[in-house]
């Protein structure tokens, strides 16, 4: 009866239409937890494989990444048969955030485990993505031969896995184009992709469109390549996902405009592309921060702050899950120094904390150092009062480190009051605080 109930719950989850990605994630997390408790290997593996995609492809996939990393030990102890699949999805989270070093690490782990389990479909998927992260690192002729291997392994797998065969050819076709084997690549594309009825706007549909655009580009049909790539670019930007495809579209559109001497359009596209790359670098920085905040911390024993990191998490979880009087305000203060003056960061962090304690000692419940450049506070004040007092602190800091003429490039600041924002958990307040800091950077 219990197993039937779980199946009904899963069917219900998959039949729902969610109002937002956040609402979808909360349902995903609850369903994932339920399936882990049940411990059915096949269900957990399928859930990871097919139900994680909306979050993996989203430009902000930190939540699911952290959720999966938190469950790694549970998988090692209780669901070893699903560990390769877990590592593939973690690898995807990094890959689609253009964080290829970390992605490669998890795809390599997944490949090793899939080979042990003789799961050739998973092995082929892990290898395909592993090699995709190395496109610019290996000699192209060697890589071209290697890029055939995942499709070979897939053919050793189960017949029902054949529907995933097409994806394995994409890297090989792209590599063929880079080596100038355009006729060969176009023949492969026409044989396997041209008439295939992909689900419209699905990941594979968009990826194949980009592949078609690349073939048009290599054949010198630049206007047609721009048209194809521009449609994909707009779809990806509207969906706020598929960051890797956005990167490819920008690259080939700008190359095409340059080759057909469209100088005005080229300059505009280069501006958009430059802005996109800056956002990628910032996202990488905050992905690293977000993950570190929830795991190990090199500054755990910094005695300048009231609490070590884990104690701060516990206090936040206790205070921010309910509303009392004006509520509590979670504050993040993040500093950026010039690249050549990293050693000054420690002094700046301690100076900010001294000023914060001097101005708000009576209302600061706790504080911690979240990472090298970020401080966290929980303060028993409204957002407006907190903002006003923090402004005084930062004004004082700028007396020591003037803007545009000191090592301190910027102070990014966010305050989130749980009552005022109707948020009932520490994690939700933390997510919103990071979102505010993103806004400060991009505005």
KENU-668170 format. One line per field, with one value per residue (C-alpha): y, z, x; residue number from 1. Coordinates in pm, 1 decimal. Layout:
BEGIN
Y = [Y  ...] .
Z = [Z  ...] .
X = [X  ...] .
k = [NUM  ...] .
// end
This chain:
BEGIN
Y = [0.0  237.1  177.9  244.7  569.9  684.1  605.1  808.2  1097.7  1088.5  1075.8  1372.9  1568.0  1508.9  1611.4  1950.9  2290.5  2514.6  2891.0  2956.6  2783.2  2836.2  2660.3  2380.2  2346.8  2317.6  2035.2  1872.3  1886.5  1731.4  1455.9  1387.1  1355.3  1115.7  897.1  888.2  765.9  493.3  393.6  249.7  260.1  271.1  548.1  763.4  720.5  804.4  1103.1  1242.8  1176.3  1314.7  1550.9  1754.3  1912.9  2234.1  2330.4  2210.1  2420.1  2730.7  3011.7  3004.3  2636.1  2677.9  2538.8  2200.6  2181.2  2233.8  1989.0  1716.1  1785.1  1762.1  1414.2  1274.1  1086.6  939.4  803.2  658.2  475.3  376.2  422.6  332.5  211.3  569.0  742.4  762.5  925.3  1170.4  1270.9  1323.2  1565.3  1750.1  1766.4  1907.6  2181.0  2293.6  2243.4  2457.1  2726.3  2726.2  2591.5  2325.3  2235.1  2118.2  1962.6  1756.1  1627.0  1491.1  1352.2  1162.9  1017.6  920.9  752.7  541.3  426.5  358.9  141.7  -54.9  -110.2  -191.9  76.4  168.1  423.7  623.6  567.9  704.5  1010.7  1083.1  1042.0  1258.1  1544.9  1488.7  1525.8  1829.9  2007.9  1940.2  2055.7  2327.8  2126.2  1817.0  1809.9  1829.1  1521.3  1307.0  1450.0  1386.5  1013.1  1003.4  1183.6  876.9  653.5  746.9  639.9  306.7  245.4  332.1  57.4  -190.5  -82.4  -166.3  -127.7  112.2  354.4  407.3  722.2  894.4  806.6  1134.8  1345.8  1154.4  1269.1  1641.2  1668.5  1457.9  1677.6  1996.3  1859.2  1766.0  2125.5  2258.8  2034.3  2151.1  1820.6  2020.3  1778.1  1485.8  1683.5  1795.5  1438.8  1313.5  1598.1  1525.8  1150.6  1177.3  1519.5  1683.2  1499.2  1391.5  1512.1  1676.8  1823.5  2193.1  2419.2  2122.1  2124.4  1886.4  2090.0  2413.6  2241.7  2092.1  2434.5  2576.5  2287.3  2369.3  2733.3  2626.3  2418.0  2715.2  2934.2  2689.8  2679.2  3058.8  3117.4  3383.4  3558.1  3222.7  3131.8  3463.5  3404.1  3054.7  3154.0  3472.0  3276.7  3035.6  3325.9  3493.6  3168.1  3099.8  3455.0  3444.7  3113.2  3244.4  2915.3  2723.1  2952.6  2741.0  2777.6  3153.7  3166.1  2977.8  3195.3  3516.4  3379.3  3278.9  3580.7  3824.1  3628.3  3635.4  4010.5  4068.5  3859.3  4039.8  4383.1  4482.5  4716.1  4876.5  4544.2  4391.1  4658.0  4616.4  4240.0  4265.6  4487.2  4232.5  3951.5  4135.8  4196.2  3828.5  3715.0  3952.7  3798.1  3447.9  3540.2  3694.2  3391.6  3165.3  3374.2  3356.4  2989.0  2928.8  3150.1  2985.1  2634.6  2727.3  2894.6  2560.6  2339.4  2397.0  2738.5  2845.5  3125.4  2913.2  3008.7  3384.6  3511.4  3860.8  3739.6  3625.8  3279.5  3017.1  2945.9  2636.6  2805.4  3102.0  2864.8  2710.7  3048.4  3169.5  2858.3  2912.9  3289.6  3332.9  3056.2  3257.4  3620.2  3811.9  4186.4  4352.0  4024.0  3966.9  4102.5  3891.1  4109.9  4017.5  4247.0  4150.2  4329.8  4343.1  4460.2  4520.4  4196.7  4284.1  4372.7  4055.3  4054.5  4376.9  4207.3  4067.3  4412.5  4557.1  4277.2  4329.3  4706.6  4671.8  4434.6  4670.2  4956.3  4738.4  4633.4  4992.0  5124.5  4828.8  4633.0  4623.9  4485.9  4244.5  3896.6  3714.0  3748.7  3524.3  3525.0  3342.2  3327.0  3523.6  3841.2  3814.1  3878.3  3768.5  3931.7  3867.1  4190.8  4257.5  4566.4  4650.9  4669.0  5049.0  5096.0  4840.8  5008.8  5350.8  5228.8  5027.8  5338.3  5513.9  5222.8  5223.2  5602.4  5558.8  5277.2  5501.5  5757.6  5493.3  5348.8  5620.5  5510.4  5508.5  5579.6  5280.9  4901.4  4867.4  4857.9  4800.6  4709.2  4507.8  4502.4  4331.1  4322.7  4090.4  4107.4  3783.8  3950.1  4228.3  3982.3  3707.0  3459.2  3181.0  3020.9  3114.5  2963.3  3174.4  3490.5  3393.1  3328.8  3670.3  3843.5  3689.9  3796.0  4155.6  4146.8  4020.5  4318.8  4559.0  4423.0  4437.0  4756.4] .
Z = [0.0  89.1  -246.7  -431.4  -238.6  -330.2  -697.3  -682.5  -519.4  -792.5  -1067.0  -905.7  -883.5  -1252.6  -1357.5  -1183.5  -1346.1  -1113.4  -1084.9  -1052.5  -1051.1  -672.5  -620.1  -850.8  -654.0  -318.3  -459.5  -614.3  -283.1  -93.0  -354.3  -359.5  20.3  11.1  -253.6  -58.5  247.9  37.1  -102.5  -435.4  -656.0  -989.8  -882.3  -734.5  -1046.1  -1281.6  -1070.0  -1081.2  -1452.6  -1574.6  -1307.4  -1234.1  -1578.7  -1515.5  -1229.0  -1384.9  -1696.9  -1510.5  -1485.7  -1108.0  -1023.4  -689.2  -484.0  -651.6  -661.2  -286.1  -226.5  -421.5  -260.4  82.7  -4.6  -137.5  184.8  202.4  -151.4  -66.5  234.8  113.9  -263.4  -417.6  -735.1  -792.9  -716.8  -1082.0  -1173.5  -882.5  -997.3  -1355.2  -1237.2  -1012.6  -1312.7  -1522.2  -1262.2  -1293.0  -1671.2  -1740.0  -1514.6  -1738.5  -1444.9  -1645.5  -1396.5  -1135.8  -1400.2  -1530.6  -1179.0  -1133.1  -1486.3  -1427.7  -1102.9  -1278.8  -1564.1  -1322.9  -1127.4  -1441.6  -1582.1  -1253.5  -1273.4  -1647.5  -1702.8  -2055.9  -2115.0  -1812.9  -1905.3  -2253.3  -2113.5  -1854.4  -2109.7  -2366.4  -2119.4  -1977.0  -2320.6  -2394.2  -2101.6  -2261.4  -2617.3  -2598.9  -2401.6  -2612.4  -2961.5  -3193.5  -3404.8  -3091.7  -2944.8  -3269.8  -3244.1  -2873.6  -2933.5  -3118.7  -2813.7  -2615.6  -2903.6  -2921.5  -2549.2  -2581.7  -2839.8  -2578.0  -2346.7  -2330.7  -2638.8  -2448.1  -2413.0  -2790.1  -2765.5  -2604.1  -2894.0  -3078.8  -2797.3  -2817.1  -3174.6  -3098.3  -2955.0  -3240.9  -3504.3  -3334.1  -3324.1  -3692.3  -3775.3  -3580.3  -3786.3  -4113.0  -4181.3  -4279.9  -4539.3  -4298.4  -4014.5  -4237.6  -4354.7  -3993.4  -3901.7  -4191.8  -4124.5  -3755.0  -3677.8  -3980.3  -3976.8  -3612.8  -3437.4  -3126.6  -2865.2  -2952.3  -2731.7  -2539.6  -2454.9  -2739.9  -2985.1  -2896.8  -2900.8  -3246.0  -3375.9  -3256.4  -3428.9  -3752.1  -3714.1  -3679.8  -3997.9  -4184.7  -4053.4  -4165.5  -4510.4  -4536.1  -4505.6  -4239.2  -4266.1  -4227.0  -3931.4  -3762.6  -3813.2  -3660.9  -3369.6  -3291.7  -3251.1  -3009.9  -2821.8  -2767.2  -2650.6  -2402.8  -2267.0  -2224.9  -2037.7  -1834.6  -1893.7  -2122.5  -2043.1  -2249.3  -2562.2  -2506.0  -2501.5  -2832.6  -2996.8  -2901.2  -3031.8  -3375.4  -3422.8  -3355.4  -3587.2  -3859.2  -3828.5  -3849.2  -4166.7  -4344.3  -4229.7  -4024.3  -3798.1  -3606.7  -3530.0  -3447.9  -3184.5  -3024.0  -3011.8  -2868.3  -2589.9  -2507.1  -2521.8  -2292.2  -2039.9  -2053.9  -1990.7  -1693.0  -1550.7  -1599.7  -1402.5  -1124.2  -1113.1  -1079.7  -790.9  -608.7  -686.6  -507.0  -217.8  -191.0  -177.3  68.7  297.1  341.2  371.0  496.5  596.8  617.6  859.2  1102.5  1396.5  1333.4  1688.7  1574.2  1525.5  1774.0  1626.4  1418.9  1088.9  1190.5  1504.3  1291.2  1062.5  1363.2  1514.4  1178.0  1134.7  1482.6  1463.6  1101.5  1086.4  1296.4  1339.8  1665.2  1703.9  1405.9  1297.7  1241.2  961.6  793.3  665.4  417.5  366.1  78.9  -15.4  -337.5  -340.8  -633.7  -761.1  -656.5  -295.6  -170.2  147.6  258.7  260.7  611.8  763.1  579.6  695.8  1058.7  1033.0  896.4  1178.2  1442.9  1305.5  1282.5  1646.3  1755.3  1584.6  1642.7  1935.8  2125.7  1833.7  1666.0  1778.3  1614.3  1342.9  1148.0  862.1  578.8  361.7  277.6  175.7  327.0  674.5  794.5  1072.4  1228.6  1365.5  1562.9  1367.6  1066.6  721.9  709.7  1046.9  955.7  619.4  781.5  1042.9  788.6  569.8  862.4  894.0  524.4  526.0  803.5  615.0  310.7  524.0  566.5  214.7  -26.8  -337.1  -659.9  -471.0  -240.7  -247.2  -163.1  -496.4  -364.3  -63.3  -157.8  106.7  147.0  432.9  444.0  723.6  757.2  870.4  610.4  327.6  460.7  465.2  721.1  690.7  714.9  372.4  199.4  363.1  258.1  -101.6  -122.3  29.8  -236.6  -503.4  -377.0  -397.3  -757.8  -830.5  -676.4  -903.2  -1223.6  -1178.8] .
X = [0.0  284.9  454.2  126.9  84.2  436.7  364.5  43.1  230.1  494.8  229.7  53.4  380.5  453.6  102.2  113.0  162.2  361.9  317.4  690.8  1026.9  1046.4  711.7  828.0  1152.6  971.5  757.4  1067.0  1252.6  959.2  917.9  1292.3  1299.8  1005.5  1171.4  1498.2  1308.5  1144.9  1486.2  1368.1  1678.2  1496.2  1256.6  1532.6  1748.4  1460.9  1358.7  1711.3  1742.8  1410.0  1273.7  1587.1  1612.0  1407.4  1638.8  1963.8  1905.5  1787.2  2039.8  2005.4  2053.7  2231.2  1943.2  1929.6  2309.0  2327.5  2041.5  2224.2  2562.6  2398.8  2266.3  2596.1  2680.4  2329.1  2372.3  2713.8  2570.1  2223.4  2187.1  2523.0  2350.8  2224.8  2554.2  2666.6  2334.1  2368.9  2718.0  2595.7  2324.8  2572.6  2806.4  2520.4  2455.9  2817.4  2831.5  2525.4  2671.1  2983.2  3187.7  3370.5  3646.5  3396.3  3171.3  3462.4  3535.8  3181.4  3149.4  3476.1  3339.0  3015.3  3205.8  3408.3  3100.6  2893.8  3175.7  3188.4  2811.0  2828.1  2563.3  2668.9  2393.1  2509.5  2873.5  2811.4  2629.7  2900.4  3181.3  3003.9  2973.2  3320.7  3475.3  3255.5  3425.4  3766.3  3700.1  3962.2  4219.2  4294.1  4451.4  4152.9  4233.3  4268.4  3951.3  3762.4  3834.4  3749.5  3419.3  3285.7  3323.8  3008.7  2783.5  2970.6  2919.4  2552.0  2508.8  2631.6  2349.3  1979.8  1754.6  1525.3  1817.2  1839.7  1627.2  1928.3  2158.2  2112.0  2251.4  2580.7  2640.2  2626.6  2979.8  3118.5  2949.4  3069.4  3423.2  3399.9  3304.3  3603.6  3833.5  3683.7  3505.9  3195.1  3052.3  3091.7  2928.6  2641.1  2576.9  2566.9  2333.6  2098.0  2100.7  2017.7  1868.2  1707.0  1374.5  1362.5  1041.4  1187.3  958.0  941.2  1156.6  1298.2  1668.9  1753.9  1543.5  1729.4  2069.3  2004.2  1897.6  2230.6  2408.8  2223.5  2330.8  2694.2  2671.9  2520.8  2804.2  3074.3  2911.4  2940.5  2563.8  2607.7  2269.6  2089.5  2313.9  2229.5  1856.6  1869.1  2094.8  1900.8  1574.2  1744.8  1904.4  1566.9  1406.8  1689.3  1687.4  1309.2  1333.0  1631.6  1809.7  2049.6  2340.7  2581.8  2364.9  2337.3  2717.3  2738.6  2472.8  2651.9  2981.1  2849.7  2621.4  2906.8  3139.9  2874.6  2813.3  3188.6  3220.2  2934.3  3063.1  2757.2  2954.2  2663.9  2493.6  2832.6  2905.8  2563.9  2599.0  2950.1  2813.9  2544.1  2798.0  3039.5  2761.7  2666.2  3026.0  3053.9  2738.8  2880.6  3193.2  2986.4  2757.3  3061.8  3188.8  2858.3  2810.4  3138.6  3028.1  2687.1  2831.4  3106.8  2851.4  2676.9  2984.4  3336.9  3461.1  3824.5  3732.3  3531.3  3753.0  3771.7  3727.0  3628.5  3271.3  3007.6  2941.2  3120.5  2947.1  2750.2  2620.9  2515.0  2319.7  2144.0  2059.4  1929.8  1716.4  1568.5  1506.1  1402.4  1143.1  895.9  795.5  837.4  761.4  935.1  1090.7  1461.6  1679.0  1946.8  2230.6  2503.2  2802.4  3031.3  3355.3  3550.0  3912.9  4146.5  4296.8  4651.9  4560.0  4388.1  4598.9  4420.2  4079.6  4118.9  4180.1  3879.1  3647.9  3753.7  3715.8  3361.4  3272.9  3415.8  3205.7  2893.6  2935.9  3000.8  2685.9  2449.7  2590.6  2258.1  2054.6  2299.7  2192.5  2480.9  2744.3  2980.6  3226.6  3055.3  3366.8  3680.4  3496.3  3146.8  3004.1  2659.7  2455.5  2115.8  1973.9  1654.0  1543.9  1328.2  1489.3  1464.1  1634.9  1900.4  1965.8  2002.2  2250.2  2450.2  2475.9  2647.9  2890.7  2979.4  3022.2  3277.8  3454.0  3485.5  3671.2  3942.3  3909.9  3784.2  3598.9  3807.8  4130.0  4180.1  4210.7  3839.0  3654.7  3302.0  3090.4  2781.6  2511.4  2172.1  1921.2  1618.2  1360.0  1165.3  838.4  840.7  910.0  678.0  966.9  958.9  1300.0  1666.5  1738.0  1471.7  1607.4  1960.3  1849.1  1680.7  1984.7  2210.5  1958.8  1976.6  2356.4  2330.9  2107.1  2357.7  2627.7  2422.9  2219.5] .
k = [1  2  3  4  5  6  7  8  9  10  11  12  13  14  15  16  17  18  19  20  21  22  23  24  25  26  27  28  29  30  31  32  33  34  35  36  37  38  39  40  41  42  43  44  45  46  47  48  49  50  51  52  53  54  55  56  57  58  59  60  61  62  63  64  65  66  67  68  69  70  71  72  73  74  75  76  77  78  79  80  81  82  83  84  85  86  87  88  89  90  91  92  93  94  95  96  97  98  99  100  101  102  103  104  105  106  107  108  109  110  111  112  113  114  115  116  117  118  119  120  121  122  123  124  125  126  127  128  129  130  131  132  133  134  135  136  137  138  139  140  141  142  143  144  145  146  147  148  149  150  151  152  153  154  155  156  157  158  159  160  161  162  163  164  165  166  167  168  169  170  171  172  173  174  175  176  177  178  179  180  181  182  183  184  185  186  187  188  189  190  191  192  193  194  195  196  197  198  199  200  201  202  203  204  205  206  207  208  209  210  211  212  213  214  215  216  217  218  219  220  221  222  223  224  225  226  227  228  229  230  231  232  233  234  235  236  237  238  239  240  241  242  243  244  245  246  247  248  249  250  251  252  253  254  255  256  257  258  259  260  261  262  263  264  265  266  267  268  269  270  271  272  273  274  275  276  277  278  279  280  281  282  283  284  285  286  287  288  289  290  291  292  293  294  295  296  297  298  299  300  301  302  303  304  305  306  307  308  309  310  311  312  313  314  315  316  317  318  319  320  321  322  323  324  325  326  327  328  329  330  331  332  333  334  335  336  337  338  339  340  341  342  343  344  345  346  347  348  349  350  351  352  353  354  355  356  357  358  359  360  361  362  363  364  365  366  367  368  369  370  371  372  373  374  375  376  377  378  379  380  381  382  383  384  385  386  387  388  389  390  391  392  393  394  395  396  397  398  399  400  401  402  403  404  405  406  407  408  409  410  411  412  413  414  415  416  417  418  419  420  421  422  423  424  425  426  427  428  429  430  431  432  433  434  435  436  437  438  439  440  441  442  443] .
// end
